[in-house]
């Protein structure tokens, strides 16, 4: 009986040691996972701050040049950051009056053109790299609202 009890005790000890090793291994893995998560959170937060600064400086630079005639009949009045990861261009169509314009046709043609520009314009690289939504807010020559064109990141990437 004593020999059997010793075998059972030693068997339990071996099992307990295995369980302890598994628990220690699990704790080590959890600790490493938490450390990695904290590191990436810090890194991504730092990167997000740098992007916000870069975008803010870019918008400020644009606004110093405004108002700016960017093509015949179209003026960039200002640029703003209305929400996180959104940039809004405020434009005036200088030869358009809301009462007589075919607003839907103008909007559709501009959207096609804006998507092509957003894909190729090197000045918009920071927005492409960081999944910004581009909003183009149009008014007519009397400053009456015409329409917004919203371009989502998956439309211009």
VEXGU-121244 format. One record per atom (N, C-alpha, C): atom name; residue in one letter; residue number from 1; x, y, z; chain. Coordinates in steps of 0.02 Angstrom, whole numbers. Each point is the difference from the previous one (the first is absolute). Last residue first. Layout:
! VEXGU-121244
(CA,A,NUM,(X,Y,Z),A)
...
END
This chain:
! VEXGU-121244
(N,X,157,(-416,2738,-2703),A)
(CA,X,157,(62,-38,12),A)
(C,X,157,(13,-48,-57),A)
(N,X,156,(-196,148,32),A)
(CA,X,156,(58,32,-31),A)
(C,X,156,(65,-37,12),A)
(N,X,155,(-220,-70,82),A)
(CA,X,155,(-15,25,-67),A)
(C,X,155,(62,28,-35),A)
(N,X,154,(-7,-78,229),A)
(CA,X,154,(0,-57,-46),A)
(C,X,154,(-18,21,-72),A)
(N,X,153,(3,165,179),A)
(CA,X,153,(67,-28,-15),A)
(C,X,153,(-2,-58,-50),A)
(N,X,152,(-195,181,-18),A)
(CA,X,152,(24,-44,54),A)
(C,X,152,(67,-31,-20),A)
(N,X,151,(-141,232,-66),A)
(CA,X,151,(39,-55,-29),A)
(C,X,151,(31,-40,57),A)
(N,X,150,(-209,192,-55),A)
(CA,X,150,(39,-36,51),A)
(C,X,150,(34,-58,-34),A)
(N,X,149,(-121,249,-62),A)
(CA,X,149,(24,-63,-30),A)
(C,X,149,(44,-32,54),A)
(N,X,148,(-210,193,4),A)
(CA,X,148,(62,-27,25),A)
(C,X,148,(16,-62,-40),A)
(N,X,147,(-152,234,-65),A)
(CA,X,147,(4,-71,17),A)
(C,X,147,(67,-15,32),A)
(N,X,146,(-106,229,-32),A)
(CA,X,146,(-19,-41,-58),A)
(C,X,146,(-3,-74,19),A)
(N,X,145,(-19,256,133),A)
(CA,X,145,(23,-69,0),A)
(C,X,145,(-26,-36,-61),A)
(N,X,144,(46,265,1),A)
(CA,X,144,(-54,-47,17),A)
(C,X,144,(27,-71,-5),A)
(N,X,143,(115,215,-54),A)
(CA,X,143,(15,-35,64),A)
(C,X,143,(-58,-43,24),A)
(N,X,142,(25,116,-215),A)
(CA,X,142,(-33,40,51),A)
(C,X,142,(8,-29,70),A)
(N,X,141,(86,-108,-196),A)
(CA,X,141,(32,66,1),A)
(C,X,141,(-32,47,51),A)
(N,X,140,(-23,-258,58),A)
(CA,X,140,(-3,36,-64),A)
(C,X,140,(30,70,8),A)
(N,X,139,(76,-229,139),A)
(CA,X,139,(-51,53,0),A)
(C,X,139,(1,34,-68),A)
(N,X,138,(96,-250,124),A)
(CA,X,138,(-6,49,-54),A)
(C,X,138,(-56,50,13),A)
(N,X,137,(178,-192,119),A)
(CA,X,137,(-61,38,14),A)
(C,X,137,(-4,58,-50),A)
(N,X,136,(128,-249,41),A)
(CA,X,136,(4,60,-42),A)
(C,X,136,(-67,34,6),A)
(N,X,135,(151,-197,142),A)
(CA,X,135,(-65,32,-12),A)
(C,X,135,(13,64,-39),A)
(N,X,134,(129,-250,72),A)
(CA,X,134,(5,67,-31),A)
(C,X,134,(-70,26,-13),A)
(N,X,133,(122,-185,179),A)
(CA,X,133,(-57,12,-45),A)
(C,X,133,(6,71,-25),A)
(N,X,132,(209,-164,86),A)
(CA,X,132,(-42,59,10),A)
(C,X,132,(-59,-2,-49),A)
(N,X,131,(202,-159,55),A)
(CA,X,131,(-72,-14,-8),A)
(C,X,131,(-45,59,18),A)
(N,X,130,(251,-19,-15),A)
(CA,X,130,(-31,-1,66),A)
(C,X,130,(-76,-4,-4),A)
(N,X,129,(150,12,-193),A)
(CA,X,129,(36,-44,46),A)
(C,X,129,(-36,-10,66),A)
(N,X,128,(-84,156,-162),A)
(CA,X,128,(-6,-70,-25),A)
(C,X,128,(31,-49,51),A)
(N,X,127,(27,228,42),A)
(CA,X,127,(-70,-18,10),A)
(C,X,127,(-12,-73,-22),A)
(N,X,126,(211,97,-37),A)
(CA,X,126,(-10,-9,73),A)
(C,X,126,(-72,-21,15),A)
(N,X,125,(57,54,-226),A)
(CA,X,125,(29,-63,23),A)
(C,X,125,(-13,-12,74),A)
(N,X,124,(-56,187,-161),A)
(CA,X,124,(-50,-33,42),A)
(C,X,124,(25,-66,30),A)
(N,X,123,(126,139,-154),A)
(CA,X,123,(-15,43,58),A)
(C,X,123,(-51,-31,47),A)
(N,X,122,(62,-98,-214),A)
(CA,X,122,(49,-13,53),A)
(C,X,122,(-12,42,63),A)
(N,X,121,(-182,-89,-188),A)
(CA,X,121,(31,61,25),A)
(C,X,121,(49,-15,58),A)
(N,X,120,(-149,-165,-117),A)
(CA,X,120,(65,16,-31),A)
(C,X,120,(37,59,32),A)
(N,X,119,(-222,-89,68),A)
(CA,X,119,(42,-59,-10),A)
(C,X,119,(71,19,-21),A)
(N,X,118,(-169,167,22),A)
(CA,X,118,(18,-26,66),A)
(C,X,118,(47,-61,-6),A)
(N,X,117,(-93,93,-198),A)
(CA,X,117,(50,45,30),A)
(C,X,117,(25,-28,66),A)
(N,X,116,(-177,-112,-105),A)
(CA,X,116,(61,-8,-39),A)
(C,X,116,(57,42,30),A)
(N,X,115,(-211,28,94),A)
(CA,X,115,(26,-67,17),A)
(C,X,115,(65,-12,-38),A)
(N,X,114,(-119,197,-48),A)
(CA,X,114,(32,3,65),A)
(C,X,114,(29,-67,21),A)
(N,X,113,(-126,19,-202),A)
(CA,X,113,(64,35,-6),A)
(C,X,113,(38,0,67),A)
(N,X,112,(-218,-89,-4),A)
(CA,X,112,(44,-42,-42),A)
(C,X,112,(70,31,-2),A)
(N,X,111,(-166,127,106),A)
(CA,X,111,(19,-58,40),A)
(C,X,111,(48,-45,-39),A)
(N,X,110,(-97,187,-110),A)
(CA,X,110,(53,19,47),A)
(C,X,110,(23,-61,41),A)
(N,X,109,(-182,-28,-145),A)
(CA,X,109,(62,11,-38),A)
(C,X,109,(58,17,46),A)
(N,X,108,(-216,-23,98),A)
(CA,X,108,(25,-64,-26),A)
(C,X,108,(66,7,-38),A)
(N,X,107,(-109,198,76),A)
(CA,X,107,(24,-41,56),A)
(C,X,107,(29,-66,-24),A)
(N,X,106,(-106,143,-156),A)
(CA,X,106,(64,29,22),A)
(C,X,106,(30,-44,55),A)
(N,X,105,(-214,-57,-72),A)
(CA,X,105,(49,-13,-52),A)
(C,X,105,(69,25,21),A)
(N,X,104,(-182,48,142),A)
(CA,X,104,(16,-73,0),A)
(C,X,104,(52,-18,-52),A)
(N,X,103,(-82,227,11),A)
(CA,X,103,(42,-18,58),A)
(C,X,103,(19,-74,-2),A)
(N,X,102,(-68,186,-174),A)
(CA,X,102,(-19,-71,3),A)
(C,X,102,(46,-32,53),A)
(N,X,101,(-72,270,-8),A)
(CA,X,101,(49,-53,-11),A)
(C,X,101,(-33,-69,1),A)
(N,X,100,(-97,227,44),A)
(CA,X,100,(2,-20,-70),A)
(C,X,100,(45,-60,-14),A)
(N,X,99,(-35,97,223),A)
(CA,X,99,(-66,2,-31),A)
(C,X,99,(0,-28,-72),A)
(N,X,98,(203,31,131),A)
(CA,X,98,(-39,-58,20),A)
(C,X,98,(-67,-4,-37),A)
(N,X,97,(221,106,-104),A)
(CA,X,97,(-53,25,44),A)
(C,X,97,(-47,-58,14),A)
(N,X,96,(272,34,-94),A)
(CA,X,96,(-61,-39,9),A)
(C,X,96,(-47,36,47),A)
(N,X,95,(235,48,-64),A)
(CA,X,95,(-43,13,-57),A)
(C,X,95,(-67,-36,5),A)
(N,X,94,(178,-17,167),A)
(CA,X,94,(-8,71,-13),A)
(C,X,94,(-48,16,-57),A)
(N,X,93,(32,-190,193),A)
(CA,X,93,(-4,-3,-73),A)
(C,X,93,(-20,69,-23),A)
(N,X,92,(129,-80,234),A)
(CA,X,92,(-52,39,-32),A)
(C,X,92,(5,-11,-75),A)
(N,X,91,(81,-144,242),A)
(CA,X,91,(12,28,-67),A)
(C,X,91,(-60,40,-24),A)
(N,X,90,(133,-140,217),A)
(CA,X,90,(-56,44,-13),A)
(C,X,90,(13,39,-63),A)
(N,X,89,(84,-243,120),A)
(CA,X,89,(20,55,-44),A)
(C,X,89,(-64,40,-14),A)
(N,X,88,(79,-184,203),A)
(CA,X,88,(-52,32,-41),A)
(C,X,88,(29,59,-38),A)
(N,X,87,(67,-248,139),A)
(CA,X,87,(24,66,-22),A)
(C,X,87,(-53,28,-47),A)
(N,X,86,(29,-206,204),A)
(CA,X,86,(-39,33,-53),A)
(C,X,86,(35,65,-17),A)
(N,X,85,(61,-153,186),A)
(CA,X,85,(10,-33,-66),A)
(C,X,85,(-48,25,-54),A)
(N,X,84,(-77,84,226),A)
(CA,X,84,(60,-42,-4),A)
(C,X,84,(0,-37,-67),A)
(N,X,83,(-134,222,-11),A)
(CA,X,83,(-2,-58,45),A)
(C,X,83,(67,-36,-7),A)
(N,X,82,(-31,208,-114),A)
(CA,X,82,(-61,-1,40),A)
(C,X,82,(-5,-57,51),A)
(N,X,81,(185,148,-135),A)
(CA,X,81,(1,-69,26),A)
(C,X,81,(-61,-7,46),A)
(N,X,80,(64,174,-226),A)
(CA,X,80,(-11,-11,72),A)
(C,X,80,(4,-74,17),A)
(N,X,79,(48,215,-199),A)
(CA,X,79,(4,-72,14),A)
(C,X,79,(-8,-7,76),A)
(N,X,78,(-69,201,-204),A)
(CA,X,78,(32,-22,62),A)
(C,X,78,(1,-76,4),A)
(N,X,77,(-57,125,-201),A)
(CA,X,77,(-9,52,50),A)
(C,X,77,(35,-16,66),A)
(N,X,76,(20,-59,-277),A)
(CA,X,76,(6,-31,65),A)
(C,X,76,(-1,55,52),A)
(N,X,75,(-107,2,-257),A)
(CA,X,75,(44,30,49),A)
(C,X,75,(-1,-42,64),A)
(N,X,74,(-69,1,-286),A)
(CA,X,74,(-3,-35,65),A)
(C,X,74,(52,29,47),A)
(N,X,73,(-33,64,-237),A)
(CA,X,73,(-68,-4,28),A)
(C,X,73,(-5,-35,67),A)
(N,X,72,(215,-50,-134),A)
(CA,X,72,(-48,49,-27),A)
(C,X,72,(-69,-11,31),A)
(N,X,71,(188,-85,153),A)
(CA,X,71,(-10,-9,-71),A)
(C,X,71,(-52,51,-22),A)
(N,X,70,(89,17,212),A)
(CA,X,70,(35,-62,-16),A)
(C,X,70,(-10,-22,-71),A)
(N,X,69,(1,229,165),A)
(CA,X,69,(-33,-25,-60),A)
(C,X,69,(39,-62,-23),A)
(N,X,68,(-17,99,254),A)
(CA,X,68,(45,-19,-54),A)
(C,X,68,(-40,-26,-59),A)
(N,X,67,(-12,146,261),A)
(CA,X,67,(-32,-36,-54),A)
(C,X,67,(48,-9,-59),A)
(N,X,66,(122,-63,163),A)
(CA,X,66,(-71,12,-19),A)
(C,X,66,(-19,73,8),A)
(N,X,65,(213,-111,62),A)
(CA,X,65,(-4,16,-72),A)
(C,X,65,(-71,17,-22),A)
(N,X,64,(50,-69,223),A)
(CA,X,64,(40,62,-11),A)
(C,X,64,(-3,22,-73),A)
(N,X,63,(-99,-207,67),A)
(CA,X,63,(-41,59,18),A)
(C,X,63,(38,66,-9),A)
(N,X,62,(112,-210,-35),A)
(CA,X,62,(-51,12,-50),A)
(C,X,62,(-38,64,14),A)
(N,X,61,(152,-68,163),A)
(CA,X,61,(35,23,-60),A)
(C,X,61,(-50,15,-56),A)
(N,X,60,(-82,-100,195),A)
(CA,X,60,(19,70,14),A)
(C,X,60,(34,31,-61),A)
(N,X,59,(-48,-228,-8),A)
(CA,X,59,(-62,40,-5),A)
(C,X,59,(15,74,12),A)
(N,X,58,(177,-150,33),A)
(CA,X,58,(-18,2,-71),A)
(C,X,58,(-62,43,-11),A)
(N,X,57,(68,-44,220),A)
(CA,X,57,(47,47,-32),A)
(C,X,57,(-16,7,-74),A)
(N,X,56,(-123,-158,121),A)
(CA,X,56,(-17,68,23),A)
(C,X,56,(45,52,-33),A)
(N,X,55,(48,-228,-38),A)
(CA,X,55,(-61,20,-35),A)
(C,X,55,(-20,71,20),A)
(N,X,54,(184,-96,112),A)
(CA,X,54,(16,10,-71),A)
(C,X,54,(-61,25,-39),A)
(N,X,53,(-31,-58,226),A)
(CA,X,53,(42,60,-6),A)
(C,X,53,(15,15,-73),A)
(N,X,52,(-112,-199,49),A)
(CA,X,52,(-44,58,13),A)
(C,X,52,(39,65,-8),A)
(N,X,51,(123,-199,-15),A)
(CA,X,51,(-42,9,-59),A)
(C,X,51,(-46,61,10),A)
(N,X,50,(133,-65,182),A)
(CA,X,50,(42,27,-53),A)
(C,X,50,(-41,14,-63),A)
(N,X,49,(-108,-108,177),A)
(CA,X,49,(15,69,18),A)
(C,X,49,(42,34,-53),A)
(N,X,48,(-41,-230,-21),A)
(CA,X,48,(-62,38,-12),A)
(C,X,48,(10,74,15),A)
(N,X,47,(176,-149,53),A)
(CA,X,47,(-6,8,-73),A)
(C,X,47,(-63,42,-17),A)
(N,X,46,(31,-60,224),A)
(CA,X,46,(52,48,-19),A)
(C,X,46,(-5,14,-75),A)
(N,X,45,(-139,-167,81),A)
(CA,X,45,(-22,65,27),A)
(C,X,45,(49,55,-20),A)
(N,X,44,(56,-222,-52),A)
(CA,X,44,(-55,24,-43),A)
(C,X,44,(-25,68,23),A)
(N,X,43,(164,-105,133),A)
(CA,X,43,(27,15,-66),A)
(C,X,43,(-53,30,-45),A)
(N,X,42,(-66,-79,212),A)
(CA,X,42,(42,60,7),A)
(C,X,42,(26,22,-68),A)
(N,X,41,(-116,-201,6),A)
(CA,X,41,(-47,55,15),A)
(C,X,41,(39,65,6),A)
(N,X,40,(124,-196,-26),A)
(CA,X,40,(-32,21,-63),A)
(C,X,40,(-50,56,12),A)
(N,X,39,(106,-89,191),A)
(CA,X,39,(50,30,-44),A)
(C,X,39,(-33,25,-65),A)
(N,X,38,(-132,-124,151),A)
(CA,X,38,(15,67,26),A)
(C,X,38,(50,37,-45),A)
(N,X,37,(-48,-225,-52),A)
(CA,X,37,(-59,42,-11),A)
(C,X,37,(12,72,24),A)
(N,X,36,(166,-161,45),A)
(CA,X,36,(-2,15,-72),A)
(C,X,36,(-59,46,-15),A)
(N,X,35,(17,-79,220),A)
(CA,X,35,(56,45,-15),A)
(C,X,35,(0,20,-74),A)
(N,X,34,(-155,-163,70),A)
(CA,X,34,(-18,66,26),A)
(C,X,34,(55,51,-16),A)
(N,X,33,(43,-223,-56),A)
(CA,X,33,(-54,27,-42),A)
(C,X,33,(-20,70,23),A)
(N,X,32,(156,-119,131),A)
(CA,X,32,(30,21,-64),A)
(C,X,32,(-53,32,-45),A)
(N,X,31,(-76,-94,201),A)
(CA,X,31,(41,60,13),A)
(C,X,31,(32,27,-64),A)
(N,X,30,(-119,-204,-11),A)
(CA,X,30,(-46,57,10),A)
(C,X,30,(40,64,12),A)
(N,X,29,(124,-198,-14),A)
(CA,X,29,(-29,16,-66),A)
(C,X,29,(-47,60,6),A)
(N,X,28,(90,-84,200),A)
(CA,X,28,(53,31,-40),A)
(C,X,28,(-28,21,-69),A)
(N,X,27,(-143,-122,141),A)
(CA,X,27,(11,67,26),A)
(C,X,27,(54,37,-40),A)
(N,X,26,(-38,-226,-52),A)
(CA,X,26,(-58,41,-19),A)
(C,X,26,(9,72,24),A)
(N,X,25,(161,-155,68),A)
(CA,X,25,(6,12,-72),A)
(C,X,25,(-57,45,-24),A)
(N,X,24,(-11,-74,221),A)
(CA,X,24,(54,49,-8),A)
(C,X,24,(9,18,-73),A)
(N,X,23,(-153,-169,48),A)
(CA,X,23,(-24,64,24),A)
(C,X,23,(52,55,-8),A)
(N,X,22,(62,-221,-53),A)
(CA,X,22,(-48,25,-49),A)
(C,X,22,(-27,69,21),A)
(N,X,21,(140,-110,150),A)
(CA,X,21,(39,20,-58),A)
(C,X,21,(-47,29,-54),A)
(N,X,20,(-100,-94,189),A)
(CA,X,20,(35,61,18),A)
(C,X,20,(39,28,-60),A)
(N,X,19,(-103,-209,-23),A)
(CA,X,19,(-50,54,0),A)
(C,X,19,(33,67,17),A)
(N,X,18,(135,-191,9),A)
(CA,X,18,(-19,14,-70),A)
(C,X,18,(-50,57,-3),A)
(N,X,17,(58,-77,212),A)
(CA,X,17,(57,35,-30),A)
(C,X,17,(-15,17,-73),A)
(N,X,16,(-158,-131,115),A)
(CA,X,16,(1,69,26),A)
(C,X,16,(57,41,-31),A)
(N,X,15,(-9,-229,-51),A)
(CA,X,15,(-56,36,-32),A)
(C,X,15,(-2,72,23),A)
(N,X,14,(156,-137,102),A)
(CA,X,14,(19,8,-70),A)
(C,X,14,(-55,40,-36),A)
(N,X,13,(-45,-61,219),A)
(CA,X,13,(52,50,-1),A)
(C,X,13,(22,14,-72),A)
(N,X,12,(-152,-174,37),A)
(CA,X,12,(-31,65,10),A)
(C,X,12,(51,56,-3),A)
(N,X,11,(83,-217,-9),A)
(CA,X,11,(-39,13,-60),A)
(C,X,11,(-34,68,4),A)
(N,X,10,(110,-81,189),A)
(CA,X,10,(48,22,-50),A)
(C,X,10,(-34,16,-66),A)
(N,X,9,(-135,-87,169),A)
(CA,X,9,(26,65,20),A)
(C,X,9,(49,27,-51),A)
(N,X,8,(-79,-218,-30),A)
(CA,X,8,(-55,47,-12),A)
(C,X,8,(24,72,17),A)
(N,X,7,(149,-175,47),A)
(CA,X,7,(-8,7,-72),A)
(C,X,7,(-54,51,-16),A)
(N,X,6,(32,-55,225),A)
(CA,X,6,(57,39,-25),A)
(C,X,6,(-6,11,-75),A)
(N,X,5,(-160,-137,100),A)
(CA,X,5,(-11,69,20),A)
(C,X,5,(57,45,-25),A)
(N,X,4,(23,-232,-28),A)
(CA,X,4,(-52,26,-45),A)
(C,X,4,(-15,73,15),A)
(N,X,3,(149,-113,140),A)
(CA,X,3,(31,8,-66),A)
(C,X,3,(-51,29,-49),A)
(N,X,2,(-76,-56,211),A)
(CA,X,2,(44,58,4),A)
(C,X,2,(31,14,-68),A)
(N,X,1,(-129,-195,26),A)
(CA,X,1,(-41,60,0),A)
(C,X,1,(43,63,0),A)
END
